[in-house]
Amino acid sequence: MFHIVVCGGIVPDPLQTLEPVKGPTGWGLKNEMMLPSILDPWASHALYEAAHLAKAVAGSKVWLVSLGPKAKLQQVMMTVGQKAPFELVVADGPAGGFTDSFEVAAALAAAIEGIAGLDKTRLLVFGGWQSASRGAGSTLQIVGEKLGITDQFQGVDKLTVTADGSLEVMERVEGGAYLVSTCAGAPAVLGWATGELPEPANNPQVGMANMRLIMPALQKAKPAALDAAAIDYKSVAVPAQKRETRVVKDTPVDEIARDIIAWINS
């Protein structure tokens, strides 16, 4: 069996307009607490893969460890809780993307260390290979190092447990190719790409079972003291949009193609 810990934060819904602003505690998003949030898309894939693996391997259990404001996490868990069975572990702190990856990793590792009954010899740490807010590319790796786990895989799309209990991991590499590695077994850290599983349908029964554990977890969440001064940004801006339009009539296709190529090259 496996003890699977999924590290996943919450991010603003990508359909919203995000405007960076600098406040008294550092950089953040304008009206961040008012923006609707979702579970980070890459972390979602990791959670679905974890639930699938736990269902396939008898006796396995899934924890979702999240660093974020309790009020926002409660809103998001109302939806996420219906997707897959898990036990929530909360570190109450900022959810934005302007925090230092080392500070975030330390808070997540401390939360994982505090899980009662966790067997580190059976531990698989899942998370997103990338992130919609904390895409530093180092957070999950640091979590693994702090937990003493050196077998780490990033950009994972497929995990297969073989007959002898070893793990076959398929990682993305350049050029659309995959690197297939074999690991003797747990413990290991896996940063997931998109995986192979679709988003599960909402299951009210799973949601009700999860909520019995989610609400107490939110109530007893310990504050995660992140150092706001650990990292500073000189300037932050939304990428500028550029649009150039020219209306023409009766222009040959070849000429249109040449104009487009010339515009791209310029």
C-alpha positions as CSV (number, residue, x, y, z in Angstrom):
1,M,0.0,0.0,0.0
2,F,1.0,3.7,-0.4
3,H,0.6,6.8,1.7
4,I,0.2,9.5,-1.0
5,V,0.5,13.2,-0.1
6,V,-0.6,15.6,-2.8
7,C,0.8,19.2,-2.5
8,G,-1.7,21.6,-4.1
9,G,-2.5,25.3,-3.7
10,I,-5.3,27.4,-4.8
11,V,-5.1,30.0,-7.6
12,P,-7.5,32.6,-9.0
13,D,-9.8,31.4,-11.7
14,P,-7.9,32.0,-15.0
15,L,-10.9,33.6,-16.6
16,Q,-10.5,36.6,-14.3
17,T,-8.5,39.8,-15.0
18,L,-5.4,39.7,-12.8
19,E,-3.8,43.0,-11.9
20,P,-0.6,43.0,-9.7
21,V,-0.4,45.6,-7.0
22,K,2.2,46.3,-4.2
23,G,0.7,46.5,-0.7
24,P,2.2,46.9,2.8
25,T,3.2,43.2,2.9
26,G,4.6,43.1,-0.6
27,W,3.3,42.2,-4.0
28,G,-0.2,40.6,-4.6
29,L,-3.2,40.8,-6.8
30,K,-5.7,43.6,-6.8
31,N,-8.8,42.4,-4.8
32,E,-7.2,39.0,-4.5
33,M,-9.5,37.8,-1.7
34,M,-12.5,38.7,-3.8
35,L,-11.4,36.7,-6.9
36,P,-13.0,33.2,-7.4
37,S,-10.4,30.5,-6.8
38,I,-9.8,27.0,-8.1
39,L,-7.3,24.2,-7.2
40,D,-4.2,24.7,-9.2
41,P,-4.7,22.8,-12.5
42,W,-1.4,20.9,-12.3
43,A,-2.1,19.9,-8.7
44,S,-5.6,18.7,-9.8
45,H,-4.0,16.2,-12.2
46,A,-1.8,15.0,-9.3
47,L,-4.8,14.6,-7.1
48,Y,-6.7,12.6,-9.7
49,E,-3.7,10.3,-10.3
50,A,-3.3,9.9,-6.6
51,A,-6.9,8.9,-6.1
52,H,-6.7,6.4,-9.0
53,L,-3.5,4.8,-7.6
54,A,-5.0,4.6,-4.1
55,K,-8.1,2.9,-5.5
56,A,-5.9,0.4,-7.4
57,V,-3.6,-0.5,-4.5
58,A,-5.5,-1.8,-1.5
59,G,-4.9,-0.1,1.8
60,S,-3.6,3.1,0.3
61,K,-4.6,6.6,1.5
62,V,-4.5,10.1,0.1
63,W,-3.8,13.4,1.9
64,L,-4.1,16.8,0.2
65,V,-1.8,19.3,1.8
66,S,-2.5,22.9,0.9
67,L,-1.0,26.3,1.9
68,G,-3.6,29.0,1.6
69,P,-6.2,31.2,3.4
70,K,-8.7,29.1,5.3
71,A,-11.7,31.0,4.0
72,K,-10.7,30.6,0.3
73,L,-9.8,26.9,0.8
74,Q,-13.2,26.2,2.3
75,Q,-14.9,27.6,-0.9
76,V,-12.6,25.6,-3.2
77,M,-13.0,22.3,-1.2
78,M,-16.8,22.4,-1.7
79,T,-16.1,21.5,-5.3
80,V,-12.8,19.6,-5.1
81,G,-14.1,17.4,-2.3
82,Q,-16.6,15.8,-4.7
83,K,-13.9,14.7,-7.1
84,A,-11.9,12.2,-5.1
85,P,-11.6,10.9,-1.6
86,F,-8.8,12.5,0.5
87,E,-8.0,13.9,3.9
88,L,-7.2,17.6,3.9
89,V,-4.2,19.1,5.8
90,V,-4.1,22.9,5.9
91,A,-1.3,25.4,6.5
92,D,-3.0,28.8,6.9
93,G,-1.1,31.3,4.9
94,P,-0.9,33.3,1.7
95,A,-1.9,31.6,-1.6
96,G,-0.4,34.1,-4.0
97,G,2.4,33.6,-6.5
98,F,4.7,36.2,-5.0
99,T,6.0,34.0,-2.1
100,D,9.5,32.5,-2.0
101,S,9.5,28.8,-3.1
102,F,11.9,27.9,-0.2
103,E,9.5,29.4,2.3
104,V,6.5,27.6,0.8
105,A,8.4,24.3,0.6
106,A,9.3,24.6,4.3
107,A,5.7,25.2,5.3
108,L,4.5,22.2,3.2
109,A,7.2,19.9,4.5
110,A,6.3,20.9,8.1
111,A,2.6,20.1,7.5
112,I,3.5,16.7,6.0
113,E,5.7,15.9,9.0
114,G,2.8,16.6,11.2
115,I,0.4,14.1,9.6
116,A,-0.5,11.5,12.2
117,G,0.1,7.9,11.2
118,L,2.1,8.8,8.0
119,D,4.5,6.0,7.1
120,K,7.5,7.5,5.3
121,T,8.6,4.2,4.0
122,R,5.4,4.0,1.9
123,L,5.3,7.7,1.1
124,L,4.7,9.1,-2.4
125,V,4.7,12.9,-2.6
126,F,2.7,14.2,-5.6
127,G,2.3,17.7,-6.9
128,G,2.2,19.8,-10.0
129,W,5.3,19.8,-12.3
130,Q,4.3,23.4,-12.9
131,S,1.9,25.8,-11.2
132,A,-0.5,28.6,-12.2
133,S,0.9,30.8,-9.5
134,R,4.0,29.2,-7.9
135,G,5.7,28.0,-11.0
136,A,9.2,28.4,-9.7
137,G,10.0,24.8,-10.6
138,S,11.7,24.2,-7.3
139,T,9.0,24.0,-4.6
140,L,8.2,20.3,-4.9
141,Q,11.9,19.4,-5.2
142,I,12.7,21.3,-2.0
143,V,9.8,19.6,-0.2
144,G,11.3,16.2,-1.2
145,E,14.7,17.2,0.0
146,K,13.4,18.4,3.4
147,L,11.6,15.1,3.8
148,G,14.8,13.2,2.9
149,I,13.5,11.9,-0.4
150,T,16.1,11.8,-3.2
151,D,14.2,9.8,-5.8
152,Q,12.4,12.6,-7.7
153,F,10.7,12.7,-11.1
154,Q,9.4,15.8,-12.8
155,G,7.0,16.1,-15.8
156,V,5.4,12.8,-15.1
157,D,2.6,11.6,-17.3
158,K,2.3,8.0,-16.3
159,L,3.1,5.9,-13.2
160,T,2.8,2.1,-13.2
161,V,3.2,-0.1,-10.2
162,T,4.8,-3.4,-11.4
163,A,4.3,-6.9,-10.0
164,D,7.3,-6.7,-7.7
165,G,6.2,-3.3,-6.2
166,S,8.7,-1.2,-8.2
167,L,7.6,2.0,-9.9
168,E,7.8,2.6,-13.6
169,V,7.7,6.4,-14.3
170,M,7.2,8.1,-17.7
171,E,8.6,11.7,-17.7
172,R,8.4,14.3,-20.4
173,V,11.6,15.3,-22.1
174,E,12.4,17.6,-25.0
175,G,11.1,17.0,-28.5
176,G,7.9,15.3,-27.5
177,A,9.8,12.3,-26.2
178,Y,9.6,10.4,-22.9
179,L,12.1,9.1,-20.4
180,V,11.0,5.9,-18.8
181,S,12.7,5.2,-15.4
182,T,12.3,2.4,-12.9
183,C,12.3,3.2,-9.1
184,A,12.6,0.4,-6.5
185,G,9.5,1.8,-4.7
186,A,8.5,4.4,-2.1
187,P,9.5,6.9,-1.0
188,A,9.5,9.1,-4.1
189,V,8.5,12.5,-5.3
190,L,6.5,12.9,-8.5
191,G,5.8,16.2,-10.2
192,W,2.9,15.6,-12.5
193,A,2.3,17.1,-15.9
194,T,-1.2,16.4,-17.3
195,G,-1.2,12.7,-16.6
196,E,-3.6,10.4,-18.4
197,L,-6.8,10.8,-16.5
198,P,-9.8,13.1,-17.2
199,E,-11.4,15.2,-14.5
200,P,-13.6,13.0,-12.4
201,A,-17.3,13.7,-12.3
202,N,-18.8,15.2,-9.1
203,N,-19.8,12.5,-6.6
204,P,-22.0,13.9,-3.8
205,Q,-21.4,10.8,-1.7
206,V,-17.6,11.4,-1.9
207,G,-18.2,15.1,-1.1
208,M,-20.2,14.4,2.0
209,A,-17.6,11.9,3.3
210,N,-14.8,14.4,2.6
211,M,-16.5,17.3,4.2
212,R,-16.7,15.5,7.5
213,L,-12.9,15.7,7.6
214,I,-12.4,19.0,5.6
215,M,-14.2,21.2,8.1
216,P,-12.3,20.0,11.2
217,A,-9.0,20.3,9.2
218,L,-9.8,24.0,8.4
219,Q,-10.7,24.7,12.0
220,K,-7.5,23.4,13.4
221,A,-5.2,24.7,10.7
222,K,-2.0,26.1,12.0
223,P,-0.7,29.5,10.7
224,A,2.3,29.2,8.3
225,A,4.6,32.1,9.0
226,L,6.1,33.0,5.6
227,D,8.7,35.7,5.5
228,A,7.3,38.4,3.3
229,A,10.7,40.0,3.0
230,A,12.3,36.8,1.9
231,I,12.0,37.8,-1.8
232,D,11.4,41.1,-3.4
233,Y,10.3,42.1,-6.9
234,K,11.5,45.4,-8.4
235,S,8.5,45.6,-10.8
236,V,5.6,43.4,-11.8
237,A,3.3,43.9,-14.8
238,V,0.8,42.0,-16.9
239,P,2.2,41.1,-20.3
240,A,1.2,43.8,-22.8
241,Q,-1.1,42.9,-25.7
242,K,-0.2,44.1,-29.1
243,R,-2.6,44.1,-32.0
244,E,-2.0,45.5,-35.5
245,T,-4.9,45.2,-38.0
246,R,-5.0,46.1,-41.7
247,V,-8.2,45.7,-43.7
248,V,-7.5,44.8,-47.4
249,K,-9.7,43.5,-50.3
250,D,-9.0,41.4,-53.3
251,T,-5.5,40.5,-52.2
252,P,-3.9,37.2,-53.5
253,V,-3.3,34.5,-50.9
254,D,0.4,34.4,-51.6
255,E,0.7,38.1,-50.9
256,I,-1.2,37.8,-47.6
257,A,1.1,35.0,-46.6
258,R,4.2,37.1,-47.4
259,D,2.8,40.0,-45.4
260,I,2.2,37.8,-42.4
261,I,5.7,36.3,-42.6
262,A,7.2,39.8,-42.9
263,W,5.2,41.0,-39.8
264,I,6.3,38.0,-37.7
265,N,10.0,38.5,-38.7
266,S,9.8,42.2,-37.8
